[in-house]
Amino acid sequence: MRTTRRRFARDRNTVVGMTRESESGLPIEPVYGPEALQGWDPEEKLGEPGGYPFTRGVYPSMYTGRPWTMRQYAGFGTASESNARYKQLIANGTTGLSVAFDLPTQMGHDSDAPVAHGEVGKVGVAVDSIDDMRVLFGGIPLDQVSTSMTINAPAAVLLLLYQLVAEEQGVGAERLTGTIQNDVLKEYIARGTYIFPPKPSLRLTADIFKYCRAEVPRWNTISISGYHMAEAGASPAQEIAFTLADGIEYVRTAVAAGMDVDDFAPRLSFFFVARTTILEEVAKFRAARRVWARVMREEFGAKNPKSLMLRFHTQTAGVQLTAQQPEVNLVRVAVQGLAAVLGGTQSLHTNSFDEAIALPTDKSARLALRTQQVLAYESDVTATVDPFAGSYVIERMTDDVEAAALDLMRKVEDLGGAVAAIEHGFQKNEIERNAYRIAQETDSGERVVVGVNRFQLDAEEPYEPLRVDPAIEAQQAERLCKLRAWREQTQVDTALEQLKKAAEGEDNILYPMKDALSARATVGEVCNALREVWGTYVPTDAL
């Protein structure tokens, strides 16, 4: 955060102070008073908690009734290893599961595909078929947990595998609760785990909305994500601007597909980062809720109050964790978690202190969960609904972040909307420009990173990270070989042909997809069937 010394006068006193720039490049004054909110209408800007425009939170009681859902993002190696970690987290007080999938699964490839070599089980759990999903959730009653799955291009595939496993447990789809990330637009902008071009990807998203309304009504059908943009270098204003612009694109797609906005909007959710800059993060969350409520009411004519609510999950900022003096990350995560809670998050994942080095160990994952539990049960931030309401600095910063975000959203609209802006490279270029600025400030020491460019140690203490067994790849390949030998191949082939036929036409893809997965088609086979019809996306700068 850059600072410039200047003199300013207030109330007849001359004070030497420091004017800072926020992460979004907006000024933060040393002192705020009533003049910061001159002409400010509390009813228009704030409302009541649980009421339009939801600046103060989406529920009237917020955490005074019960705390946020405590999730821990976990998944590595085999389904069996990840299942053991989930059970341990549940035993330690986690109230929601959050599944990390390995890169081949995220890209719709089986573990034995040549392109998957060296990546199986490394950054998440390998899931190739219903057999793996069955092991992943073995012994976990799916009607008693809320499960979030970080999966995007193949989101429909993993959702259906989850539903099939639940049905085997005797749990009807109408009782399932959770979220699939299912936000492919941000993949084109910041993350890169896309498969299909934007148009068929949006069609698949609309099919998921329709399917879940009919079959899995309590499921959050999308988690529109700014987190990954932030990790790529987006400022807070860029994060909410580009995330909400993506949200608008999804709503337009669903409405164009014939859905009434109030039929699907209550199941939309969002996903943001929480940085160490508490004040701007709180302002960011407040601004995002206010902007979304107005967009849904004024542009889309939503009438159900739940359609106007921006409900969101938060993860602490992985990009701010350091491999140097990793225990300091415990402090960073606590500060970031506090920012999320003060900002009114609905669920929270706190990163483990060793994630800049390797996958979290059992102990570090438990400590990350304990961080949330201390915030919830030992601090007083849950005693009142909106601790920062009426704060001169927070309300002014909320207005400033909102104005900056709206300006970026207008630029996206001027280019023709989120997809057109993606094709122009607008969001990606803006984020990369901000990331370069951050890197320059860090390299120069203007931006202090404890343990990296200030307060270093001469020698780092040794640390033993968790390592994934490379034999997992061969084990998964063996499981796939057995699956293909035991299943009824004719049934699989017929189901995949029906899936391709639906992809070529206008029928909802999820019904034939579920049939194929039930016949034990693999994740890669299902995605390959769609690749044959839709092709794959090649970014403009790669042409």
C-alpha positions in Angstrom: 0.0 0.0 0.0 1.6 3.2 -1.1 1.8 6.3 1.2 2.5 9.9 0.6 3.1 12.4 3.4 1.1 15.6 3.3 -0.3 18.2 5.6 -4.0 18.7 6.1 -6.2 21.0 8.2 -9.2 19.9 10.2 -11.1 21.6 13.0 -8.5 24.4 13.3 -5.8 21.9 14.0 -3.0 21.3 11.6 -1.8 17.8 11.6 0.9 16.0 9.7 -0.7 12.8 8.3 -0.2 10.1 5.7 -2.6 9.7 2.8 -2.6 6.1 1.6 -3.8 4.5 -1.5 -6.1 1.4 -1.1 -5.5 -1.8 -3.0 -7.9 -0.4 -5.6 -5.8 2.8 -5.9 -8.3 4.9 -4.1 -7.3 7.5 -1.4 -7.6 6.6 2.3 -7.5 9.8 4.4 -5.9 9.8 7.9 -9.1 11.2 9.4 -12.8 11.0 8.4 -15.6 12.9 9.9 -19.3 13.8 9.1 -18.2 15.7 6.0 -17.2 12.4 4.4 -20.9 11.5 4.2 -22.2 14.9 3.2 -25.5 14.5 1.3 -25.5 10.9 2.1 -28.9 9.2 2.4 -28.8 6.3 5.0 -32.0 4.8 3.8 -30.8 4.7 0.2 -27.3 3.6 1.0 -27.8 1.3 4.0 -31.4 0.1 4.6 -31.8 -2.4 7.4 -30.0 -5.7 7.8 -31.7 -8.3 5.7 -33.4 -5.5 3.6 -32.8 -3.8 0.3 -30.1 -2.8 -0.8 -28.6 -5.4 1.6 -25.5 -3.2 2.4 -25.7 -4.3 6.0 -26.0 -8.0 5.3 -28.4 -10.4 3.6 -30.1 -11.6 6.8 -31.7 -9.6 9.6 -29.9 -11.5 12.4 -26.6 -12.4 10.6 -24.3 -14.2 13.1 -26.3 -13.3 16.2 -28.4 -16.4 15.5 -25.7 -18.7 14.3 -22.2 -18.3 12.8 -21.2 -18.6 9.2 -20.7 -22.0 7.6 -17.1 -23.1 8.3 -15.7 -24.8 5.3 -12.2 -26.1 4.7 -11.1 -26.6 1.0 -9.6 -30.0 0.9 -8.8 -32.8 -1.5 -5.6 -34.5 -2.6 -4.3 -37.8 -3.8 -6.9 -40.5 -4.0 -10.6 -40.4 -3.1 -9.8 -42.6 -0.1 -7.2 -40.2 1.3 -9.5 -37.2 0.8 -12.3 -39.0 2.5 -10.2 -39.5 5.6 -9.4 -35.8 5.6 -13.1 -34.9 5.3 -14.0 -37.1 8.2 -11.2 -35.6 10.3 -12.4 -32.0 9.5 -16.0 -32.9 10.4 -14.8 -34.4 13.7 -13.0 -31.1 14.4 -16.1 -29.0 13.8 -16.2 -28.2 10.1 -19.8 -27.4 9.2 -19.4 -27.7 5.4 -17.2 -29.6 3.0 -15.3 -28.0 0.2 -13.8 -30.3 -2.5 -10.6 -29.6 -4.4 -10.3 -31.6 -7.6 -7.0 -32.3 -9.3 -6.1 -30.6 -12.6 -7.0 -33.5 -14.9 -10.5 -33.7 -13.3 -10.9 -29.9 -13.7 -10.0 -30.2 -17.3 -12.3 -33.1 -18.0 -9.5 -35.7 -18.5 -9.2 -39.2 -17.0 -6.2 -40.0 -14.9 -4.8 -42.3 -17.5 -4.9 -39.8 -20.3 -1.4 -38.8 -21.6 -2.2 -35.1 -20.9 -2.8 -36.0 -17.2 0.7 -37.4 -16.6 2.4 -35.9 -13.6 -0.7 -34.0 -12.4 -2.9 -36.8 -10.9 -3.9 -36.1 -7.3 -1.5 -33.2 -7.0 -3.6 -30.1 -6.4 -6.8 -31.9 -5.5 -8.5 -35.3 -5.5 -8.6 -37.4 -8.7 -12.2 -38.3 -9.6 -12.6 -40.4 -12.8 -15.9 -42.1 -12.3 -18.8 -42.8 -10.0 -16.5 -45.4 -8.3 -14.2 -42.6 -7.1 -17.1 -40.3 -6.1 -18.5 -43.2 -4.1 -15.3 -43.6 -2.2 -14.8 -39.9 -1.7 -18.1 -39.6 0.2 -18.2 -43.0 1.8 -19.5 -42.9 5.3 -20.5 -39.3 5.0 -24.3 -38.8 5.2 -25.0 -36.4 2.3 -28.3 -35.2 3.7 -26.4 -33.9 6.7 -23.6 -31.9 5.2 -23.4 -29.0 2.7 -20.8 -29.7 0.0 -19.1 -27.1 -2.1 -17.3 -28.4 -5.2 -14.7 -26.2 -6.9 -15.3 -27.4 -10.5 -16.2 -25.4 -13.5 -16.1 -26.6 -17.1 -17.2 -30.2 -16.0 -19.4 -28.9 -13.2 -22.5 -30.8 -14.5 -20.6 -34.0 -14.5 -19.4 -33.8 -10.9 -22.8 -32.6 -9.7 -24.5 -35.6 -11.3 -21.9 -38.0 -9.8 -22.7 -36.5 -6.4 -26.4 -36.9 -7.0 -25.9 -40.6 -8.0 -23.9 -41.4 -4.9 -26.5 -39.7 -2.7 -29.2 -41.8 -4.4 -27.2 -44.9 -3.6 -27.2 -43.7 0.1 -31.0 -43.4 -0.1 -30.8 -39.6 -0.1 -33.2 -37.9 -2.6 -31.8 -35.0 -4.7 -34.4 -32.7 -3.1 -32.5 -33.0 0.2 -29.1 -32.2 -1.1 -27.5 -28.8 -0.2 -24.3 -27.3 -1.5 -22.7 -25.5 -4.4 -20.9 -26.1 -7.6 -18.6 -23.3 -8.7 -19.7 -23.7 -12.4 -18.3 -20.2 -13.3 -16.5 -20.8 -16.6 -16.3 -17.1 -17.6 -13.7 -16.4 -15.0 -11.7 -19.3 -16.3 -11.3 -17.4 -19.6 -10.3 -14.3 -17.6 -8.0 -15.5 -14.9 -7.7 -19.2 -14.2 -7.5 -21.2 -17.4 -9.3 -24.4 -16.7 -11.8 -24.1 -19.5 -12.8 -26.8 -22.0 -15.5 -25.5 -24.4 -16.0 -22.2 -26.1 -18.1 -19.5 -24.3 -21.3 -20.1 -26.1 -21.8 -23.8 -25.5 -20.4 -23.3 -22.0 -23.2 -20.7 -21.2 -25.7 -23.1 -22.7 -24.5 -25.8 -20.3 -24.8 -23.4 -17.4 -28.4 -22.6 -18.3 -29.1 -26.4 -18.5 -27.7 -26.8 -15.0 -30.0 -24.0 -13.7 -33.0 -25.7 -15.3 -32.1 -29.2 -14.1 -31.4 -28.1 -10.5 -34.7 -26.1 -10.3 -36.5 -29.3 -11.3 -34.4 -32.0 -9.6 -32.0 -30.5 -6.9 -34.0 -27.4 -5.7 -31.8 -26.6 -2.7 -28.6 -26.6 -4.6 -26.7 -23.4 -5.3 -26.2 -23.8 -9.1 -23.3 -21.4 -9.5 -20.6 -19.6 -7.4 -19.7 -16.6 -9.5 -16.1 -16.1 -8.6 -13.9 -13.1 -8.1 -11.5 -15.0 -5.9 -9.4 -16.3 -8.8 -9.3 -12.9 -10.4 -7.9 -11.5 -7.1 -5.3 -14.3 -7.0 -4.3 -13.3 -10.5 -3.8 -9.7 -9.4 -7.2 -8.0 -9.6 -7.8 -5.1 -7.2 -10.9 -5.2 -4.9 -12.8 -2.9 -7.3 -11.8 -5.0 -10.3 -12.7 -8.2 -8.4 -16.3 -7.2 -7.8 -16.7 -5.3 -11.1 -15.7 -8.3 -13.3 -17.5 -10.8 -11.0 -20.8 -8.9 -11.1 -20.4 -8.4 -14.9 -20.1 -12.2 -15.2 -23.1 -12.6 -13.0 -25.1 -10.3 -15.3 -24.1 -12.5 -18.3 -25.3 -15.7 -16.6 -28.6 -14.1 -15.7 -29.1 -12.8 -19.3 -28.3 -16.3 -20.6 -30.8 -18.0 -18.3 -33.5 -15.4 -19.1 -32.8 -15.8 -22.9 -33.3 -19.6 -22.4 -36.8 -18.9 -21.2 -36.4 -18.9 -17.4 -38.1 -16.4 -15.1 -35.5 -14.6 -13.1 -37.1 -15.4 -9.8 -37.0 -19.1 -10.7 -33.2 -19.3 -10.5 -31.8 -16.1 -9.0 -32.3 -17.1 -5.4 -29.9 -20.1 -5.9 -27.0 -17.9 -7.3 -24.1 -17.4 -5.1 -20.7 -15.6 -5.2 -17.1 -16.3 -4.2 -14.7 -13.6 -3.1 -11.3 -13.3 -1.6 -10.5 -11.7 1.8 -7.2 -9.8 1.9 -5.3 -8.4 4.9 -6.6 -4.9 4.2 -9.6 -5.1 6.5 -11.2 -1.7 5.8 -11.3 -2.0 2.0 -12.4 -5.6 2.1 -15.3 -4.8 4.3 -16.2 -1.9 2.0 -15.9 -4.2 -1.0 -18.4 -6.7 0.3 -20.8 -4.0 1.2 -20.5 -2.4 -2.2 -20.9 -5.7 -4.0 -24.2 -6.5 -2.2 -25.6 -3.0 -2.9 -24.7 -3.1 -6.6 -26.1 -6.6 -7.2 -29.4 -5.8 -5.5 -29.9 -2.7 -7.7 -28.9 -4.6 -10.9 -31.3 -7.5 -10.1 -34.2 -5.1 -9.3 -33.7 -2.4 -11.9 -32.3 -4.4 -14.9 -34.0 -7.8 -14.5 -37.1 -6.8 -12.6 -36.6 -9.4 -9.9 -39.4 -9.3 -7.3 -38.4 -12.1 -4.9 -36.2 -10.5 -2.2 -34.0 -13.6 -2.3 -33.2 -12.8 -6.0 -31.7 -9.5 -4.9 -29.4 -11.0 -2.2 -25.7 -11.4 -3.0 -24.9 -14.4 -0.8 -21.2 -15.3 -0.9 -18.5 -17.6 0.2 -15.1 -16.2 1.1 -11.6 -17.7 1.1 -8.6 -16.0 2.7 -6.0 -14.8 0.2 -3.7 -17.6 -0.9 -1.6 -15.2 -2.9 -0.7 -13.2 0.2 0.8 -16.3 1.9 4.5 -16.6 2.0 6.9 -19.5 1.9 9.3 -17.4 4.1 8.5 -17.7 7.8 5.3 -19.6 7.0 4.0 -19.4 10.6 3.4 -15.7 10.0 0.7 -16.8 7.7 -1.4 -17.8 10.7 -1.6 -14.1 11.6 -2.4 -13.1 8.0 -5.2 -15.7 7.8 -6.7 -14.6 11.1 -6.8 -10.9 9.9 -8.2 -12.0 6.5 -10.8 -14.2 8.2 -11.8 -11.3 10.4 -12.3 -9.1 7.3 -14.6 -11.7 5.8 -16.7 -11.9 8.9 -16.9 -8.2 9.4 -17.9 -8.0 5.7 -20.9 -10.4 6.3 -19.8 -13.6 4.5 -22.1 -16.6 4.5 -19.4 -19.2 4.6 -15.6 -19.1 5.0 -12.5 -21.1 4.2 -9.4 -20.1 6.0 -6.1 -21.1 4.3 -3.6 -23.3 6.1 -0.3 -21.6 7.0 1.8 -24.0 4.9 -0.1 -23.7 1.7 2.7 -21.5 0.1 4.9 -24.6 0.4 2.7 -27.6 -0.2 -0.6 -29.2 0.4 -1.8 -28.6 4.0 -0.9 -31.2 6.7 -3.5 -32.5 9.1 -2.3 -30.2 11.8 -2.2 -27.0 9.6 -5.7 -27.7 8.3 -7.0 -28.1 11.9 -5.3 -24.8 12.9 -6.9 -23.0 10.0 -10.3 -24.3 11.2 -9.5 -23.3 14.8 -8.9 -19.8 13.5 -12.5 -19.5 12.4 -13.7 -21.1 15.7 -11.8 -18.5 17.7 -13.4 -15.7 15.7 -16.9 -17.2 16.1 -16.8 -18.2 19.7 -14.1 -16.2 21.5 -14.4 -12.8 19.9 -17.5 -10.5 20.1 -17.9 -9.9 16.3 -20.9 -12.1 16.3 -22.7 -10.2 19.1 -24.1 -7.5 16.8 -25.4 -7.7 13.3 -23.4 -5.0 11.6 -20.3 -3.8 13.6 -19.2 -1.1 11.1 -22.6 0.5 10.2 -22.3 4.3 10.3 -18.5 4.3 10.3 -17.4 7.4 8.4 -14.4 5.6 6.9 -16.3 2.4 5.9 -19.3 4.1 4.4 -17.0 6.5 2.4 -14.8 3.7 1.2 -17.9 1.6 0.3 -19.1 4.5 -1.9 -15.6 4.9 -3.5 -15.2 1.1 -4.2 -18.8 1.1 -5.6 -18.1 4.0 -7.9 -14.8 2.5 -9.2 -16.5 -0.9 -9.8 -19.5 0.7 -11.6 -17.1 2.5 -13.9 -15.4 -0.8 -14.9 -18.8 -2.5 -15.3 -19.8 0.3 -17.7 -16.6 -0.3 -19.7 -17.5 -4.0 -20.0 -21.0 -3.1 -21.1 -19.6 -0.7 -23.7 -17.7 -3.6 -25.2 -20.9 -5.7 -25.5 -21.0 -7.5 -22.1 -18.7 -9.9 -20.3 -18.2 -12.4 -23.1 -17.4 -9.8 -25.7 -15.1 -8.1 -23.2 -13.4 -11.4 -22.6 -12.9 -11.8 -26.4 -11.3 -8.4 -26.5 -9.0 -9.4 -23.6 -10.3 -6.4 -21.5 -10.6 -8.0 -18.1 -7.4 -10.0 -18.4 -5.4 -7.0 -19.5 -6.8 -4.8 -16.6 -5.9 -7.5 -14.1 -2.4 -8.1 -15.5 -1.7 -4.4 -15.4 -2.7 -4.3 -11.7 -0.7 -7.4 -10.9 2.4 -5.8 -12.5 1.9 -2.7 -10.3 1.8 -4.9 -7.2 4.9 -6.8 -8.2 6.8 -3.5 -8.8 5.8 -2.1 -5.4 6.8 -5.3 -3.7 10.2 -5.5 -5.5 10.9 -1.9 -4.6 9.9 -2.3 -0.9 7.2 0.3 -1.3 4.7 -2.5 -0.4 5.9 -4.2 2.7 5.6 -8.0 2.9 6.8 -9.2 6.3 9.5 -11.8 6.0 10.0 -11.2 2.3 11.2 -7.7 1.7 11.4 -6.6 5.4 12.0 -8.4 8.7 13.7 -11.3 7.0 15.6 -14.1 8.8 19.1 -15.1 7.9 18.1 -18.7 7.7 14.7 -20.3 7.5 13.7 -23.0 10.0 13.2 -26.4 8.4 9.7 -27.5 7.5 8.5 -30.9 6.4 5.6 -30.5 3.9 3.0 -33.1 3.0 3.9 -34.9 -0.2 1.6 -36.7 -2.6 2.6 -40.3 -3.5 3.4 -40.3 -7.2 2.2 -44.0 -7.3 -1.4 -42.5 -7.2 -1.3 -42.0 -11.0 -0.6 -45.7 -11.6 -3.3 -46.7 -9.1 -5.9 -44.5 -10.8 -5.0 -46.0 -14.2 -5.4 -49.5 -12.8 -8.9 -48.6 -11.4 -9.9 -47.2 -14.8 -8.7 -50.4 -16.5 -10.8 -52.5 -14.2 -13.8 -50.2 -14.6 -13.7 -50.5 -18.4 -13.4 -54.2 -18.2 -16.3 -54.8 -15.8 -18.9 -52.3 -17.2 -21.3 -53.0 -20.0 -19.6 -51.1 -22.8 -22.6 -51.2 -25.2 -24.7 -49.4 -22.6 -21.9 -46.8 -22.1 -21.6 -46.2 -25.9 -25.3 -45.8 -26.3 -25.5 -43.3 -23.5 -22.6 -41.2 -24.8 -24.3 -41.1 -28.3 -27.5 -39.8 -26.7 -25.4 -37.2 -24.9 -23.9 -36.0 -28.2 -27.3 -35.9 -29.8 -28.6 -33.7 -27.0 -25.5 -31.4 -27.3 -26.2 -31.1 -31.1 -29.8 -30.1 -30.4 -31.6 -28.1 -27.7 -32.5 -30.8 -25.1 -31.2 -30.4 -21.6 -27.9 -32.1 -21.5 -27.9 -33.2 -17.9 -30.4 -36.0 -18.3 -28.5 -38.0 -20.9 -25.3 -37.1 -19.1 -26.6 -38.6 -15.9 -27.5 -41.8 -17.8 -24.0 -42.0 -19.1 -22.4 -41.6 -15.7 -24.8 -44.1 -14.2 -23.6 -46.6 -16.8 -20.1 -45.9 -15.5 -18.9 -43.6 -18.2 -15.8 -41.7 -17.0 -15.4 -38.0 -16.5 -13.0 -37.9 -19.5 -15.4 -39.9 -21.8 -18.3 -37.6 -21.0 -16.2 -34.4 -21.6 -14.7 -35.9 -24.8 -18.2 -36.6 -26.1 -19.0 -32.9 -25.7 -15.6 -31.9 -27.2 -16.6 -33.8 -30.3 -19.7 -31.6 -30.7 -18.6 -28.3 -29.3 -14.9 -28.2 -29.8 -12.4 -26.6 -27.3 -11.7 -23.0 -26.5 -8.5 -21.4 -27.8 -7.8 -17.9 -26.3 -7.4 -15.0 -28.6 -3.8 -14.4 -27.6 -2.9 -18.0 -28.4 -4.0 -17.8 -32.1 
